[in-house]
Amino acid sequence: MVTGFLGPNGAGKSTTMRAIVGLDRPTSGVALVNGRPYVDAPAPLAEVGALLDAKGVDKGRSARNHLLALGATVGIGARRVDEVLGTVGLTEVAGKAAGTFSLGMGQRLGLAAALLADPGVLILDEPVNGLDLDGIQWIRALLSELAAEGRTVLLSSHLMSEMELVAEHLLVIGQGRILADTAMDTFIATSSPGVVEVISPDAGALAPLIIGPDVVVASSRADHLEVRGASAEVIGDLAAAHGLRIHGLLTQTTSLETAYLELTRDSVEYTGTVQHHARPTGAPAPTSAHSPSPSPDETARRAA
């Protein structure tokens, strides 16, 4: 299963991931993987594969030698190294120094290292960072494939659209607290406005039939209704039972991005403001800081 790990900047996502694999020591508590600390596993790389910092490689080593060195720590040889290089699409550049790689290629090498020992758990921090559209689609398919194989994937990403596509479960943190720990569908559904838009030339006759103790109907134009408290199925059945025409029924849904922003609104530590000062009609545009101010003679000519 893919679990999405979300939170505002500074919430502690990367620190949490580092603590899980023993790179940071928590001030209290303990991080366990399969019931024990990661560092106590007989072969940690075979238990947890992690991509936390794609730049954390010896830049003078080739991609293949980097993976061979990692593999040697758990008894993995050249055959598996070549296999994961093919999986991440780096076969043709396997002999090039990692320091010459672009950001996206570095991410692919980091993923190869995470997959090297065929672990059952993967921890990935912003794995699509630096990837182009093809790379993002490839990552999406890879994560779905890994989850289908029964692996556990903890995924941190700021790309909400991608997270919504691949994650089945969500863990949201903010200011040191867990804000949500729930299924993706449930998280989005609980944030949905519960409004059904109805388009009907018979809206005037339909509205009184829908209105009830727990149902509110509003209208912005003659053929349009906004209904709260009744499902699209109920509205359609009512219209059909009374011979009224329906040209459109749309249940408004919330995106992951909207639901997340609503949940974390009070947990954002770093916020900025954008101020827009309207210029009075007819007022001259501000002079560029790099442009010389007009001379008095020039000003007089412009006024004339």
C-alpha positions in Angstrom: 0.0 0.0 0.0 1.1 3.5 -0.7 0.7 5.9 2.2 1.0 9.6 1.5 2.9 11.6 4.0 1.9 15.3 4.0 2.5 18.4 6.0 3.5 22.1 5.7 7.2 23.0 5.3 8.9 22.6 8.6 6.3 20.1 9.9 8.9 17.4 10.3 8.3 15.0 7.4 11.9 14.6 6.4 13.0 14.5 10.0 10.5 11.7 10.7 11.8 9.7 7.7 15.4 10.2 8.8 14.5 9.1 12.3 12.9 5.9 11.0 16.2 4.8 9.3 18.4 6.0 12.2 19.9 9.1 10.6 18.3 11.4 13.2 17.8 10.5 16.9 14.5 11.5 18.3 14.5 13.4 21.6 11.9 11.0 22.9 10.1 7.9 21.7 11.4 5.3 19.3 10.9 4.5 15.6 10.3 0.9 14.8 10.1 -1.0 11.5 8.5 -4.4 11.7 8.7 -4.2 15.5 12.3 -3.3 15.9 14.7 -0.3 15.2 15.9 -0.2 11.6 19.5 -0.4 12.7 18.9 -3.7 14.5 17.8 -5.5 11.4 20.3 -8.1 10.2 20.3 -6.5 6.7 18.8 -3.0 6.9 18.9 -2.4 3.2 16.9 -5.5 2.6 14.3 -4.4 5.1 13.8 -0.7 4.2 14.8 1.0 1.0 15.1 4.8 1.4 15.4 7.7 -0.9 15.9 10.8 1.3 18.7 12.7 -0.4 19.5 11.9 -4.0 22.7 14.1 -3.7 24.1 11.9 -1.0 26.4 9.9 -3.3 30.2 9.8 -4.1 30.1 12.1 -7.1 33.3 10.6 -8.5 31.8 7.1 -8.7 29.9 5.8 -11.7 26.3 4.9 -11.1 27.1 1.3 -11.4 30.0 1.4 -9.0 27.9 3.3 -6.5 25.3 0.5 -6.5 27.9 -2.2 -6.5 29.4 -0.7 -3.3 26.0 -0.6 -1.7 25.2 -4.1 -2.8 28.5 -5.4 -1.3 27.2 -4.6 2.2 24.4 -7.1 1.8 25.9 -9.6 -0.6 24.3 -8.3 -3.8 26.3 -8.6 -7.0 26.4 -7.2 -10.5 23.4 -9.0 -11.8 21.0 -7.3 -9.4 22.7 -4.0 -9.9 22.2 -4.2 -13.7 18.6 -5.2 -13.1 17.8 -2.1 -11.1 19.7 0.2 -13.4 17.4 -1.1 -16.2 14.3 -0.6 -14.0 15.1 3.1 -13.4 16.3 3.7 -17.0 19.9 4.4 -16.3 21.5 1.4 -18.2 23.0 3.6 -20.9 24.6 6.0 -18.4 25.7 3.4 -15.9 29.4 4.1 -16.5 29.1 7.9 -16.0 30.1 9.6 -12.8 27.1 10.4 -10.5 28.4 13.9 -10.2 27.6 14.6 -13.8 24.0 13.6 -13.5 21.1 16.0 -13.7 18.7 16.3 -10.8 16.2 13.9 -12.4 18.9 11.3 -13.2 20.1 11.6 -9.6 16.6 10.8 -8.4 16.6 7.7 -10.6 19.9 6.6 -9.1 18.5 7.2 -5.6 15.5 5.0 -6.5 17.8 2.3 -7.8 19.6 2.3 -4.5 16.3 2.1 -2.6 15.2 -0.9 -4.7 18.6 -2.6 -4.7 18.0 -5.2 -1.9 14.4 -5.8 -2.9 13.0 -4.5 0.4 9.4 -4.9 1.6 9.3 -1.3 2.8 10.2 1.9 0.9 10.5 5.4 2.3 10.6 8.0 -0.5 11.0 11.7 0.1 10.0 13.8 -2.9 11.0 11.1 -5.4 9.6 13.0 -8.4 11.7 16.1 -7.7 13.5 17.1 -10.9 11.7 14.5 -13.1 10.1 15.5 -16.4 6.5 14.5 -17.3 7.6 11.1 -18.6 9.6 10.5 -15.4 6.6 11.4 -13.2 4.3 9.0 -15.1 7.0 6.3 -14.8 7.2 6.9 -11.0 3.5 6.7 -10.7 3.4 3.3 -12.5 6.3 2.0 -10.5 4.7 2.9 -7.1 1.5 1.3 -8.2 3.4 -1.8 -9.2 5.3 -2.0 -5.9 2.1 -1.6 -3.9 0.4 -4.3 -6.0 3.3 -6.6 -5.0 2.4 -6.2 -1.4 5.1 -3.7 -0.4 4.6 -0.8 2.0 5.5 2.6 0.5 5.7 5.8 2.6 5.7 8.7 0.1 6.3 12.4 0.8 5.5 14.8 -2.0 4.3 18.3 -2.6 2.6 17.3 -5.9 -0.9 16.8 -4.7 -2.3 15.7 -8.0 0.2 12.8 -8.1 -0.4 12.0 -4.5 -4.1 11.7 -5.1 -3.5 9.3 -7.9 -1.1 6.9 -6.2 -1.7 7.0 -2.4 -4.4 4.9 -0.8 -3.9 6.2 2.7 -2.9 9.6 4.1 -0.9 10.7 7.1 -0.9 14.4 7.6 1.2 16.2 10.3 1.5 19.8 11.4 3.3 21.5 14.3 4.3 18.3 15.9 0.8 16.7 15.8 -0.9 14.1 13.6 -3.7 15.9 11.9 -5.1 13.0 9.9 -4.5 9.3 9.6 -7.1 7.9 7.2 -7.9 6.5 3.8 -7.5 8.9 0.9 -11.2 8.5 -0.2 -12.4 9.2 3.3 -10.1 12.3 3.7 -11.4 13.9 0.5 -15.1 12.8 1.1 -15.2 14.4 4.6 -14.0 17.7 3.1 -16.5 17.7 0.2 -19.1 20.5 0.2 -22.0 18.1 -0.2 -23.6 20.2 -3.0 -25.4 18.8 -6.0 -25.8 21.1 -9.0 -29.0 20.6 -10.9 -29.7 22.0 -14.4 -33.4 21.7 -15.4 -35.9 23.7 -17.4 -38.4 22.6 -14.7 -36.2 23.8 -11.8 -39.1 25.9 -10.5 -41.4 22.9 -10.1 -38.6 20.6 -8.9 -37.3 22.8 -6.1 -40.4 22.4 -3.8 -40.3 18.6 -4.2 -36.6 18.5 -3.0 -36.9 20.9 -0.1 -37.2 19.1 3.2 -36.2 19.3 6.9 -32.5 18.5 6.1 -32.4 19.7 2.5 -31.6 23.2 1.4 -32.1 24.5 -2.1 -30.7 27.6 -3.6 -30.9 29.1 -7.1 -28.7 31.5 -9.0 -30.7 31.4 -12.2 -34.0 30.1 -13.5 -32.8 26.6 -14.7 -30.2 26.0 -12.0 -30.4 24.7 -8.5 -27.8 24.0 -5.8 -29.0 21.3 -3.4 -27.5 20.5 0.0 -28.6 17.4 1.9 -29.9 15.3 -1.0 -27.9 13.0 -3.3 -28.0 13.2 -7.1 -29.7 9.8 -7.2 -32.6 11.0 -5.0 -33.0 14.2 -7.0 -33.0 12.3 -10.3 -35.6 9.8 -9.0 -37.9 12.7 -7.7 -37.7 14.4 -11.1 -38.5 11.1 -13.0 -41.4 10.3 -10.7 -43.0 13.7 -11.4 -42.2 13.8 -15.1 -39.8 16.7 -14.8 -36.8 17.2 -17.1 -33.2 17.0 -15.9 -30.4 18.3 -18.2 -27.6 18.0 -15.7 -26.7 16.5 -12.3 -23.3 17.2 -10.9 -22.1 16.3 -7.4 -19.4 18.8 -6.4 -16.2 17.1 -5.1 -13.1 18.4 -3.4 -9.6 17.8 -4.5 -6.9 16.5 -2.2 -5.2 19.9 -2.5 -8.3 21.8 -1.3 -8.9 19.3 1.5 -5.3 19.4 2.6 -5.1 23.2 2.6 -8.3 23.4 4.7 -7.0 21.0 7.2 -3.5 22.6 7.6 -4.6 26.2 7.4 -3.7 26.8 11.1 -0.5 24.6 11.0 1.5 26.6 8.5 4.5 28.2 10.1 5.8 30.3 7.3 3.3 32.4 5.4 3.7 35.4 3.1 1.5 38.1 2.0 0.9 39.5 -1.4 -0.2 43.1 -1.5 -1.6 44.8 -4.6 -1.9 48.5 -4.6 -4.3 49.7 -7.3 -3.0 52.6 -9.4 -5.5 55.5 -9.8 -7.0 55.8 -13.3 -4.7 57.9 -15.4 -1.8 57.7 -13.1 1.6 57.1 -14.7 3.1 53.6 -14.4 5.9 53.4 -11.8 9.4 54.1 -13.1 11.7 51.1 -13.2 14.5 51.1 -10.6 17.0 50.6 -13.4 15.6 53.4 -15.6 16.8 57.0 -15.1 14.2 59.5 -14.0 13.1 62.0 -16.7 14.8 65.3 -16.7 12.8 68.5 -16.0 12.9 69.4 -19.7 11.6 65.9 -20.6 8.8 66.2 -18.1 7.8 69.5 -19.6 7.7 68.1 -23.1 5.5 65.2 -21.9 3.1 67.5 -20.2 2.8 69.6 -23.4 
